[in-house]
Amino acid sequence: MPVAHRQGADMRVFLAGATGVIGRALVPLLLEAGHQVIGTSGTAEGAARLDTLGATGMTLDVFDRAAVTDALMHAKPDAVIHQLTSLRGGSPADNARIRREGTRNLVDAARKAGVGRIVAQSIAWAYEPGDLPADESVPLDLNASPPRATTIGGIHALESKTAEIGHHVLLRYGTLYGPGTWYAPHALIAARLRAGDLPADDAVTSFVHVHDAARAALLALSWPSGPVNIVDYEPAPARAWVPALAASFGEPVPVPVSGRAGWERGALNGKAVALGWRPLHPSWRTGFP
């Protein structure tokens, strides 16, 4: 039988990926809200850092099925928040694997432990092609060709498996920027700007600051089941946001060009706003600086 959900701000929350980009911002928010946090890290150093914050840190290999089951059975949480990614190396295949296998292990363990509530990290650029920004009613791009098919397959597996938990919220995050992301100063995107490898074209992106993404995960513990786009108010073509980002980094501004893929359409945040989420950074225009 599922663990009864505690009302109020005293939930036991199992945060998988607690030392990732969103996890690091989320742990203090959960603690400040009065929740007990059991957070996982891939390293002993990461688990120790969680202990210093007031959480209970544990080292966990999400691909070790037995270890994940033991961790959930021991923690006995009221809710699981799934923030697992494998982005450090920039490999879509590695990230798709953790979405498939890591999610499978985490959800199966949660079900065995009687957990009836889960919040999971998805993405807002997995929608099928179209001319306008997508809301949550738009289907995923399941007919995507390689290499995009690798990412979409991982997302489809993550969302399908997560939906096996009775109460499930799928946070379809926009492109993350802010501390620790690829869009931080001196990180991957800045290097691409320096190399002239970031086109200022018509491809539309929806952004979200990492702190706003973390706030959404906290609020989602009380949201109804289903997917929710977590993006700012201003989907924008690269010809608009790339020059702004370059200026904030002091990097060369690319010459605008034309063209976009059909799926590069951005996303809408109306559902999240209706549920009570308000981004502290309502637009990349003010958030980048």
Beta strands, then each sheet from edge to edge (+ up, - down):
strand 1: 12-16
strand 2: 36-41
strand 3: 56-59
strand 4: 79-82
strand 5: 117-123
strand 6: 167-173
strand 7: 175-177
strand 8: 204-205
strand 9: 207-209
strand 10: 226-230
strand 11: 236-237
sheet 1: 3+ 2+ 1+ 4+ 5+ 6+ 10+
sheet 2: 7+ 9+
sheet 3: 8+ 11-
end
